Amino acid sequence: MCDQRISYKINEVLYIIKHLFEEKSNVILHTHTLNLIDLALYIRSKVDCKIITHLHCIPWKGLYNRNPEHFNRLYKLAYVHPSSETDLELVLTDWERRSYTLADRLICVARCGADFICKGVVGALPPTDIIPNGMDDFYEKRTVSRKKDKLIRLVYVGALSPGKGLPFILEALRGVKQRGYDNIQLQIAGSGHPRFVDSLASQYCDLDVRFLGLLPFDKLKEVYQNSDIGVIASLQEQASYVALEMSMFGLAVITTAVDGLDEMFTDGVTALKVGVTFSAEDGLKVDVKMLEDKLIELIEDKKKRHRLGYNARQMYLEKLTLEQMTERTVSIYRQLIR
């Protein structure tokens, strides 16, 4: 009965959108969420078209927020004691597997995503391309003169959730303050569960922390332009738009050395990298002491901040613009319809 309802819904959707395919040729269905694969496959059974699966996030790594015990078990299998059985564990659902195996082409935003699919799926796979995210250039020079302002402004942008690592940033910031650096302000742009946000605000009320909430991009631009250091403490990330934005605005970035973040940045050149630790008792954590040290390194060295920010912006211009992403994607479209 459930299958009948799903089939009816798919037929209903196909009826509503059928005008998109009538008298069309060279049709490509470019899916950006894996749970659309069955609709795409159904359309392909009725219409001459090609399917692209675009992998933006590795699904099992999202378990960090929802089911940390399961995440830690899979992390151990994948990274601590790699096993031949890993391929059966890391692909969470049948429709996820279909997304990888039944598409005509795969696009991943980072090499680690392609490696995950290659190692995690047994059998033949379609051709795979790596295309990092890109975006338009919104860079503007700093709008406020701060010659007499000795305050060091840090910025965190993103979801306020455990997997993004904000508690580790706050803990490191407290350690920095205890080591005698009290001219630091952390601005937090993003939203999260009210209880989680309130607990952070209460637990770290001794720090100069500004919870800005979810900002429109025009306001977020101002925050980027008037910050000194961008801090990313994610425990899993592919082609982070926050990392891209911070690089575009020429911020000195401190980032965790995980997944696509580790691929995007070169330590000491375009960012300072912080390691992570893993144990059976505590699971995956950011190395807070290392994060403290990196923060102090940039607080003390203005020239290094400027050099990292300049190099990060050059990296953006060379590799991460919207035009580059678009050109590479259109090239794949052309290959598919040849």
Secondary structure, 3 states (H helix, E strand, C coil): CHHHHHHHHHHHHHHHHHHHCCCCCCEEEEECCHHHHHHHHHHHHHCCEEEEEEECCCHHHHHHHHCHHHHHHHHHHHHHCCCCCHHHHHCCCHHHHHHHHCCCEEEECCHHHHHHHHHHCCCCCCCEEECCCCECCCCCCCCCCCCCCCCEEEEEECCECHHHCHHHHHHHHHHHHHCCCCCEEEEEECCECHHHHHHHHHHCCCCCEEEEECCCHHHHHHHHHCCCEEEECCCCCCCCHHHHHHHHCCCEEEEECCHHHHHHCCECCCEEEECEEEECCCEEEECHHHHHHHHHHHHHCHHHHHHHHHHHHHHHHHHCEHHHHHHHHHHHHHHHHC
